[in-house]
Amino acid sequence: MLMGVSGCGKSSVGEAMQRLTGLPYLDGDDLHPAANVAKMAAGIPLTDEDRWPWLDRVADMLAKRAPVAIGCSALKRIYRERLRAGAAGPVTFVHLSGSRDLIGNRMAARTGHFMPSALLDSQFATLEPPEGEAGAITVSIDQPTEAIALEIAQQLGL
């Protein structure tokens, strides 16, 4: 599970990992209900109640398609616990970690994504980094995408 705030590179890293290791990658954003996408596109942060059905869809994909890498923000520990419970097997969370400035600059440069950079502060406010959690690693995104993918593959033994 590639996790982190919007704009941290989950999709880019997931695609690079797929090229590097052959592990299939799915973008969790594609599993959001339409109402969630509309809220975020309007600059309205999601609530926990908004996220539960989405997290259940992500967990269902983990259960049905494992082994697979999925990009999913998984910002709170309780979200990660729900994903683990629904996955029907072990889940490793890879926190793609970067500074607010680095991620903000990346978000400002991307086009065609429903998540506006105005919601980045709410993402950081919600984020509970997984330090000390079993089954979680943190990787700095302050390096080229291919290097991030290689570091993850090495840490996971892929």
PyMOL CGO cylinders between C-alpha atoms (Angstrom):
from pymol import cmd
from pymol.cgo import CYLINDER

trace = [
    CYLINDER, 0.00, 0.00, 0.00, 1.60, 3.26, -1.13, 0.3, 1, 1, 1, 1, 1, 1,
    CYLINDER, 1.60, 3.26, -1.13, 0.31, 5.88, 1.28, 0.3, 1, 1, 1, 1, 1, 1,
    CYLINDER, 0.31, 5.88, 1.28, 0.67, 9.58, 1.94, 0.3, 1, 1, 1, 1, 1, 1,
    CYLINDER, 0.67, 9.58, 1.94, -0.91, 12.94, 1.32, 0.3, 1, 1, 1, 1, 1, 1,
    CYLINDER, -0.91, 12.94, 1.32, -2.20, 13.91, -2.08, 0.3, 1, 1, 1, 1, 1, 1,
    CYLINDER, -2.20, 13.91, -2.08, 0.65, 14.85, -4.39, 0.3, 1, 1, 1, 1, 1, 1,
    CYLINDER, 0.65, 14.85, -4.39, 3.31, 12.72, -2.67, 0.3, 1, 1, 1, 1, 1, 1,
    CYLINDER, 3.31, 12.72, -2.67, 3.70, 10.58, -5.79, 0.3, 1, 1, 1, 1, 1, 1,
    CYLINDER, 3.70, 10.58, -5.79, 1.68, 7.44, -5.08, 0.3, 1, 1, 1, 1, 1, 1,
    CYLINDER, 1.68, 7.44, -5.08, 0.65, 6.99, -8.72, 0.3, 1, 1, 1, 1, 1, 1,
    CYLINDER, 0.65, 6.99, -8.72, 4.06, 7.79, -10.20, 0.3, 1, 1, 1, 1, 1, 1,
    CYLINDER, 4.06, 7.79, -10.20, 5.88, 5.55, -7.72, 0.3, 1, 1, 1, 1, 1, 1,
    CYLINDER, 5.88, 5.55, -7.72, 3.32, 2.76, -8.15, 0.3, 1, 1, 1, 1, 1, 1,
    CYLINDER, 3.32, 2.76, -8.15, 3.76, 2.83, -11.91, 0.3, 1, 1, 1, 1, 1, 1,
    CYLINDER, 3.76, 2.83, -11.91, 7.57, 2.87, -11.53, 0.3, 1, 1, 1, 1, 1, 1,
    CYLINDER, 7.57, 2.87, -11.53, 7.38, -0.09, -9.15, 0.3, 1, 1, 1, 1, 1, 1,
    CYLINDER, 7.38, -0.09, -9.15, 5.21, -1.95, -11.64, 0.3, 1, 1, 1, 1, 1, 1,
    CYLINDER, 5.21, -1.95, -11.64, 7.83, -1.40, -14.36, 0.3, 1, 1, 1, 1, 1, 1,
    CYLINDER, 7.83, -1.40, -14.36, 10.65, -2.39, -12.02, 0.3, 1, 1, 1, 1, 1, 1,
    CYLINDER, 10.65, -2.39, -12.02, 9.13, -5.44, -10.30, 0.3, 1, 1, 1, 1, 1, 1,
    CYLINDER, 9.13, -5.44, -10.30, 6.11, -6.48, -12.36, 0.3, 1, 1, 1, 1, 1, 1,
    CYLINDER, 6.11, -6.48, -12.36, 3.89, -6.06, -9.27, 0.3, 1, 1, 1, 1, 1, 1,
    CYLINDER, 3.89, -6.06, -9.27, 0.53, -4.78, -10.54, 0.3, 1, 1, 1, 1, 1, 1,
    CYLINDER, 0.53, -4.78, -10.54, -0.40, -1.24, -9.48, 0.3, 1, 1, 1, 1, 1, 1,
    CYLINDER, -0.40, -1.24, -9.48, -3.92, 0.10, -8.91, 0.3, 1, 1, 1, 1, 1, 1,
    CYLINDER, -3.92, 0.10, -8.91, -4.74, 3.73, -8.18, 0.3, 1, 1, 1, 1, 1, 1,
    CYLINDER, -4.74, 3.73, -8.18, -7.02, 3.99, -5.16, 0.3, 1, 1, 1, 1, 1, 1,
    CYLINDER, -7.02, 3.99, -5.16, -8.35, 7.29, -6.49, 0.3, 1, 1, 1, 1, 1, 1,
    CYLINDER, -8.35, 7.29, -6.49, -10.19, 5.25, -9.14, 0.3, 1, 1, 1, 1, 1, 1,
    CYLINDER, -10.19, 5.25, -9.14, -12.16, 3.55, -6.35, 0.3, 1, 1, 1, 1, 1, 1,
    CYLINDER, -12.16, 3.55, -6.35, -13.58, 6.74, -4.82, 0.3, 1, 1, 1, 1, 1, 1,
    CYLINDER, -13.58, 6.74, -4.82, -17.37, 7.07, -5.04, 0.3, 1, 1, 1, 1, 1, 1,
    CYLINDER, -17.37, 7.07, -5.04, -18.45, 9.90, -7.34, 0.3, 1, 1, 1, 1, 1, 1,
    CYLINDER, -18.45, 9.90, -7.34, -19.71, 11.91, -4.36, 0.3, 1, 1, 1, 1, 1, 1,
    CYLINDER, -19.71, 11.91, -4.36, -16.21, 11.89, -2.82, 0.3, 1, 1, 1, 1, 1, 1,
    CYLINDER, -16.21, 11.89, -2.82, -14.61, 13.08, -6.04, 0.3, 1, 1, 1, 1, 1, 1,
    CYLINDER, -14.61, 13.08, -6.04, -17.18, 15.87, -6.33, 0.3, 1, 1, 1, 1, 1, 1,
    CYLINDER, -17.18, 15.87, -6.33, -16.54, 17.02, -2.74, 0.3, 1, 1, 1, 1, 1, 1,
    CYLINDER, -16.54, 17.02, -2.74, -12.76, 17.08, -3.21, 0.3, 1, 1, 1, 1, 1, 1,
    CYLINDER, -12.76, 17.08, -3.21, -13.03, 18.81, -6.59, 0.3, 1, 1, 1, 1, 1, 1,
    CYLINDER, -13.03, 18.81, -6.59, -15.11, 21.49, -4.86, 0.3, 1, 1, 1, 1, 1, 1,
    CYLINDER, -15.11, 21.49, -4.86, -12.37, 21.96, -2.26, 0.3, 1, 1, 1, 1, 1, 1,
    CYLINDER, -12.37, 21.96, -2.26, -14.29, 20.24, 0.55, 0.3, 1, 1, 1, 1, 1, 1,
    CYLINDER, -14.29, 20.24, 0.55, -12.24, 17.84, 2.70, 0.3, 1, 1, 1, 1, 1, 1,
    CYLINDER, -12.24, 17.84, 2.70, -13.66, 14.34, 3.13, 0.3, 1, 1, 1, 1, 1, 1,
    CYLINDER, -13.66, 14.34, 3.13, -14.94, 13.22, 6.51, 0.3, 1, 1, 1, 1, 1, 1,
    CYLINDER, -14.94, 13.22, 6.51, -14.32, 9.81, 8.03, 0.3, 1, 1, 1, 1, 1, 1,
    CYLINDER, -14.32, 9.81, 8.03, -17.88, 8.87, 7.04, 0.3, 1, 1, 1, 1, 1, 1,
    CYLINDER, -17.88, 8.87, 7.04, -17.05, 9.77, 3.43, 0.3, 1, 1, 1, 1, 1, 1,
    CYLINDER, -17.05, 9.77, 3.43, -13.92, 7.63, 3.52, 0.3, 1, 1, 1, 1, 1, 1,
    CYLINDER, -13.92, 7.63, 3.52, -15.29, 4.36, 4.97, 0.3, 1, 1, 1, 1, 1, 1,
    CYLINDER, -15.29, 4.36, 4.97, -16.95, 3.06, 1.76, 0.3, 1, 1, 1, 1, 1, 1,
    CYLINDER, -16.95, 3.06, 1.76, -13.85, 4.01, -0.23, 0.3, 1, 1, 1, 1, 1, 1,
    CYLINDER, -13.85, 4.01, -0.23, -11.51, 2.28, 2.21, 0.3, 1, 1, 1, 1, 1, 1,
    CYLINDER, -11.51, 2.28, 2.21, -13.72, -0.82, 2.07, 0.3, 1, 1, 1, 1, 1, 1,
    CYLINDER, -13.72, -0.82, 2.07, -13.42, -0.82, -1.74, 0.3, 1, 1, 1, 1, 1, 1,
    CYLINDER, -13.42, -0.82, -1.74, -9.63, -0.53, -1.47, 0.3, 1, 1, 1, 1, 1, 1,
    CYLINDER, -9.63, -0.53, -1.47, -9.48, -3.37, 1.09, 0.3, 1, 1, 1, 1, 1, 1,
    CYLINDER, -9.48, -3.37, 1.09, -11.68, -5.50, -1.18, 0.3, 1, 1, 1, 1, 1, 1,
    CYLINDER, -11.68, -5.50, -1.18, -9.24, -4.96, -4.05, 0.3, 1, 1, 1, 1, 1, 1,
    CYLINDER, -9.24, -4.96, -4.05, -6.36, -5.97, -1.78, 0.3, 1, 1, 1, 1, 1, 1,
    CYLINDER, -6.36, -5.97, -1.78, -8.22, -9.15, -0.83, 0.3, 1, 1, 1, 1, 1, 1,
    CYLINDER, -8.22, -9.15, -0.83, -9.18, -10.04, -4.41, 0.3, 1, 1, 1, 1, 1, 1,
    CYLINDER, -9.18, -10.04, -4.41, -6.05, -9.03, -6.33, 0.3, 1, 1, 1, 1, 1, 1,
    CYLINDER, -6.05, -9.03, -6.33, -3.11, -9.68, -3.98, 0.3, 1, 1, 1, 1, 1, 1,
    CYLINDER, -3.11, -9.68, -3.98, -0.26, -9.47, -4.53, 0.3, 1, 1, 1, 1, 1, 1,
    CYLINDER, -0.26, -9.47, -4.53, -0.85, -5.92, -5.71, 0.3, 1, 1, 1, 1, 1, 1,
    CYLINDER, -0.85, -5.92, -5.71, 0.32, -2.40, -4.91, 0.3, 1, 1, 1, 1, 1, 1,
    CYLINDER, 0.32, -2.40, -4.91, -2.43, 0.17, -4.39, 0.3, 1, 1, 1, 1, 1, 1,
    CYLINDER, -2.43, 0.17, -4.39, -2.05, 3.91, -3.94, 0.3, 1, 1, 1, 1, 1, 1,
    CYLINDER, -2.05, 3.91, -3.94, -4.27, 5.06, -1.08, 0.3, 1, 1, 1, 1, 1, 1,
    CYLINDER, -4.27, 5.06, -1.08, -3.75, 8.03, 1.22, 0.3, 1, 1, 1, 1, 1, 1,
    CYLINDER, -3.75, 8.03, 1.22, -4.46, 5.95, 4.38, 0.3, 1, 1, 1, 1, 1, 1,
    CYLINDER, -4.46, 5.95, 4.38, -3.74, 9.09, 6.39, 0.3, 1, 1, 1, 1, 1, 1,
    CYLINDER, -3.74, 9.09, 6.39, -4.96, 7.88, 9.80, 0.3, 1, 1, 1, 1, 1, 1,
    CYLINDER, -4.96, 7.88, 9.80, -3.99, 4.80, 11.76, 0.3, 1, 1, 1, 1, 1, 1,
    CYLINDER, -3.99, 4.80, 11.76, -7.66, 3.84, 12.02, 0.3, 1, 1, 1, 1, 1, 1,
    CYLINDER, -7.66, 3.84, 12.02, -7.87, 3.85, 8.20, 0.3, 1, 1, 1, 1, 1, 1,
    CYLINDER, -7.87, 3.85, 8.20, -4.83, 1.58, 7.97, 0.3, 1, 1, 1, 1, 1, 1,
    CYLINDER, -4.83, 1.58, 7.97, -6.37, -0.74, 10.57, 0.3, 1, 1, 1, 1, 1, 1,
    CYLINDER, -6.37, -0.74, 10.57, -9.58, -0.93, 8.54, 0.3, 1, 1, 1, 1, 1, 1,
    CYLINDER, -9.58, -0.93, 8.54, -7.60, -1.71, 5.38, 0.3, 1, 1, 1, 1, 1, 1,
    CYLINDER, -7.60, -1.71, 5.38, -5.63, -4.45, 7.17, 0.3, 1, 1, 1, 1, 1, 1,
    CYLINDER, -5.63, -4.45, 7.17, -8.84, -5.97, 8.57, 0.3, 1, 1, 1, 1, 1, 1,
    CYLINDER, -8.84, -5.97, 8.57, -10.52, -6.07, 5.16, 0.3, 1, 1, 1, 1, 1, 1,
    CYLINDER, -10.52, -6.07, 5.16, -7.51, -7.24, 3.17, 0.3, 1, 1, 1, 1, 1, 1,
    CYLINDER, -7.51, -7.24, 3.17, -7.66, -10.89, 4.28, 0.3, 1, 1, 1, 1, 1, 1,
    CYLINDER, -7.66, -10.89, 4.28, -3.87, -11.05, 4.45, 0.3, 1, 1, 1, 1, 1, 1,
    CYLINDER, -3.87, -11.05, 4.45, -0.78, -9.08, 5.38, 0.3, 1, 1, 1, 1, 1, 1,
    CYLINDER, -0.78, -9.08, 5.38, -0.48, -5.47, 4.19, 0.3, 1, 1, 1, 1, 1, 1,
    CYLINDER, -0.48, -5.47, 4.19, 2.68, -3.37, 4.17, 0.3, 1, 1, 1, 1, 1, 1,
    CYLINDER, 2.68, -3.37, 4.17, 2.22, 0.40, 4.19, 0.3, 1, 1, 1, 1, 1, 1,
    CYLINDER, 2.22, 0.40, 4.19, 4.89, 2.45, 2.44, 0.3, 1, 1, 1, 1, 1, 1,
    CYLINDER, 4.89, 2.45, 2.44, 4.62, 6.05, 3.59, 0.3, 1, 1, 1, 1, 1, 1,
    CYLINDER, 4.62, 6.05, 3.59, 5.84, 8.38, 0.85, 0.3, 1, 1, 1, 1, 1, 1,
    CYLINDER, 5.84, 8.38, 0.85, 7.05, 11.24, 2.99, 0.3, 1, 1, 1, 1, 1, 1,
    CYLINDER, 7.05, 11.24, 2.99, 7.95, 14.75, 1.93, 0.3, 1, 1, 1, 1, 1, 1,
    CYLINDER, 7.95, 14.75, 1.93, 7.78, 18.34, 3.08, 0.3, 1, 1, 1, 1, 1, 1,
    CYLINDER, 7.78, 18.34, 3.08, 4.72, 20.55, 2.62, 0.3, 1, 1, 1, 1, 1, 1,
    CYLINDER, 4.72, 20.55, 2.62, 6.72, 22.78, 0.24, 0.3, 1, 1, 1, 1, 1, 1,
    CYLINDER, 6.72, 22.78, 0.24, 7.94, 19.92, -1.95, 0.3, 1, 1, 1, 1, 1, 1,
    CYLINDER, 7.94, 19.92, -1.95, 4.50, 18.34, -2.25, 0.3, 1, 1, 1, 1, 1, 1,
    CYLINDER, 4.50, 18.34, -2.25, 2.77, 21.70, -2.73, 0.3, 1, 1, 1, 1, 1, 1,
    CYLINDER, 2.77, 21.70, -2.73, 5.09, 22.50, -5.64, 0.3, 1, 1, 1, 1, 1, 1,
    CYLINDER, 5.09, 22.50, -5.64, 4.38, 19.12, -7.21, 0.3, 1, 1, 1, 1, 1, 1,
    CYLINDER, 4.38, 19.12, -7.21, 0.62, 19.59, -6.84, 0.3, 1, 1, 1, 1, 1, 1,
    CYLINDER, 0.62, 19.59, -6.84, 0.80, 23.05, -8.38, 0.3, 1, 1, 1, 1, 1, 1,
    CYLINDER, 0.80, 23.05, -8.38, 2.57, 21.60, -11.43, 0.3, 1, 1, 1, 1, 1, 1,
    CYLINDER, 2.57, 21.60, -11.43, 0.20, 18.70, -12.11, 0.3, 1, 1, 1, 1, 1, 1,
    CYLINDER, 0.20, 18.70, -12.11, -2.84, 18.93, -14.34, 0.3, 1, 1, 1, 1, 1, 1,
    CYLINDER, -2.84, 18.93, -14.34, -6.02, 16.93, -14.72, 0.3, 1, 1, 1, 1, 1, 1,
    CYLINDER, -6.02, 16.93, -14.72, -6.38, 15.75, -11.11, 0.3, 1, 1, 1, 1, 1, 1,
    CYLINDER, -6.38, 15.75, -11.11, -9.54, 16.35, -9.10, 0.3, 1, 1, 1, 1, 1, 1,
    CYLINDER, -9.54, 16.35, -9.10, -7.72, 17.15, -5.84, 0.3, 1, 1, 1, 1, 1, 1,
    CYLINDER, -7.72, 17.15, -5.84, -7.00, 20.88, -5.59, 0.3, 1, 1, 1, 1, 1, 1,
    CYLINDER, -7.00, 20.88, -5.59, -3.79, 21.98, -3.89, 0.3, 1, 1, 1, 1, 1, 1,
    CYLINDER, -3.79, 21.98, -3.89, -5.97, 24.04, -1.52, 0.3, 1, 1, 1, 1, 1, 1,
    CYLINDER, -5.97, 24.04, -1.52, -6.78, 20.78, 0.33, 0.3, 1, 1, 1, 1, 1, 1,
    CYLINDER, -6.78, 20.78, 0.33, -3.13, 19.93, 0.97, 0.3, 1, 1, 1, 1, 1, 1,
    CYLINDER, -3.13, 19.93, 0.97, -3.10, 21.59, 4.39, 0.3, 1, 1, 1, 1, 1, 1,
    CYLINDER, -3.10, 21.59, 4.39, -6.11, 19.51, 5.48, 0.3, 1, 1, 1, 1, 1, 1,
    CYLINDER, -6.11, 19.51, 5.48, -4.29, 16.39, 4.29, 0.3, 1, 1, 1, 1, 1, 1,
    CYLINDER, -4.29, 16.39, 4.29, -1.23, 17.23, 6.40, 0.3, 1, 1, 1, 1, 1, 1,
    CYLINDER, -1.23, 17.23, 6.40, -3.49, 18.05, 9.38, 0.3, 1, 1, 1, 1, 1, 1,
    CYLINDER, -3.49, 18.05, 9.38, -5.14, 14.62, 9.07, 0.3, 1, 1, 1, 1, 1, 1,
    CYLINDER, -5.14, 14.62, 9.07, -1.91, 12.66, 8.50, 0.3, 1, 1, 1, 1, 1, 1,
    CYLINDER, -1.91, 12.66, 8.50, -0.85, 10.33, 11.30, 0.3, 1, 1, 1, 1, 1, 1,
    CYLINDER, -0.85, 10.33, 11.30, 2.52, 9.03, 10.06, 0.3, 1, 1, 1, 1, 1, 1,
    CYLINDER, 2.52, 9.03, 10.06, 2.93, 5.28, 10.62, 0.3, 1, 1, 1, 1, 1, 1,
    CYLINDER, 2.93, 5.28, 10.62, 6.18, 5.54, 12.60, 0.3, 1, 1, 1, 1, 1, 1,
    CYLINDER, 6.18, 5.54, 12.60, 6.42, 2.59, 14.95, 0.3, 1, 1, 1, 1, 1, 1,
    CYLINDER, 6.42, 2.59, 14.95, 3.55, 0.67, 13.30, 0.3, 1, 1, 1, 1, 1, 1,
    CYLINDER, 3.55, 0.67, 13.30, 4.28, -2.94, 12.44, 0.3, 1, 1, 1, 1, 1, 1,
    CYLINDER, 4.28, -2.94, 12.44, 4.16, -3.50, 8.70, 0.3, 1, 1, 1, 1, 1, 1,
    CYLINDER, 4.16, -3.50, 8.70, 5.03, 0.08, 7.77, 0.3, 1, 1, 1, 1, 1, 1,
    CYLINDER, 5.03, 0.08, 7.77, 8.07, 1.76, 6.28, 0.3, 1, 1, 1, 1, 1, 1,
    CYLINDER, 8.07, 1.76, 6.28, 8.76, 5.40, 5.40, 0.3, 1, 1, 1, 1, 1, 1,
    CYLINDER, 8.76, 5.40, 5.40, 10.56, 6.48, 2.25, 0.3, 1, 1, 1, 1, 1, 1,
    CYLINDER, 10.56, 6.48, 2.25, 11.63, 10.04, 1.43, 0.3, 1, 1, 1, 1, 1, 1,
    CYLINDER, 11.63, 10.04, 1.43, 10.23, 11.38, -1.84, 0.3, 1, 1, 1, 1, 1, 1,
    CYLINDER, 10.23, 11.38, -1.84, 13.02, 13.94, -2.14, 0.3, 1, 1, 1, 1, 1, 1,
    CYLINDER, 13.02, 13.94, -2.14, 14.69, 11.84, -4.86, 0.3, 1, 1, 1, 1, 1, 1,
    CYLINDER, 14.69, 11.84, -4.86, 13.86, 10.73, -8.42, 0.3, 1, 1, 1, 1, 1, 1,
    CYLINDER, 13.86, 10.73, -8.42, 10.82, 8.49, -8.84, 0.3, 1, 1, 1, 1, 1, 1,
    CYLINDER, 10.82, 8.49, -8.84, 12.86, 5.53, -10.09, 0.3, 1, 1, 1, 1, 1, 1,
    CYLINDER, 12.86, 5.53, -10.09, 15.13, 5.77, -7.03, 0.3, 1, 1, 1, 1, 1, 1,
    CYLINDER, 15.13, 5.77, -7.03, 12.09, 5.77, -4.74, 0.3, 1, 1, 1, 1, 1, 1,
    CYLINDER, 12.09, 5.77, -4.74, 10.72, 2.67, -6.47, 0.3, 1, 1, 1, 1, 1, 1,
    CYLINDER, 10.72, 2.67, -6.47, 14.10, 0.92, -6.21, 0.3, 1, 1, 1, 1, 1, 1,
    CYLINDER, 14.10, 0.92, -6.21, 14.42, 1.78, -2.51, 0.3, 1, 1, 1, 1, 1, 1,
    CYLINDER, 14.42, 1.78, -2.51, 10.94, 0.38, -1.82, 0.3, 1, 1, 1, 1, 1, 1,
    CYLINDER, 10.94, 0.38, -1.82, 11.61, -2.79, -3.83, 0.3, 1, 1, 1, 1, 1, 1,
    CYLINDER, 11.61, -2.79, -3.83, 14.85, -3.36, -1.93, 0.3, 1, 1, 1, 1, 1, 1,
    CYLINDER, 14.85, -3.36, -1.93, 13.24, -2.77, 1.48, 0.3, 1, 1, 1, 1, 1, 1,
    CYLINDER, 13.24, -2.77, 1.48, 10.40, -5.14, 0.62, 0.3, 1, 1, 1, 1, 1, 1,
    CYLINDER, 10.40, -5.14, 0.62, 12.67, -7.75, -0.96, 0.3, 1, 1, 1, 1, 1, 1,
    CYLINDER, 12.67, -7.75, -0.96, 10.93, -7.57, -4.34, 0.3, 1, 1, 1, 1, 1, 1,
]
cmd.load_cgo(trace, "trace")
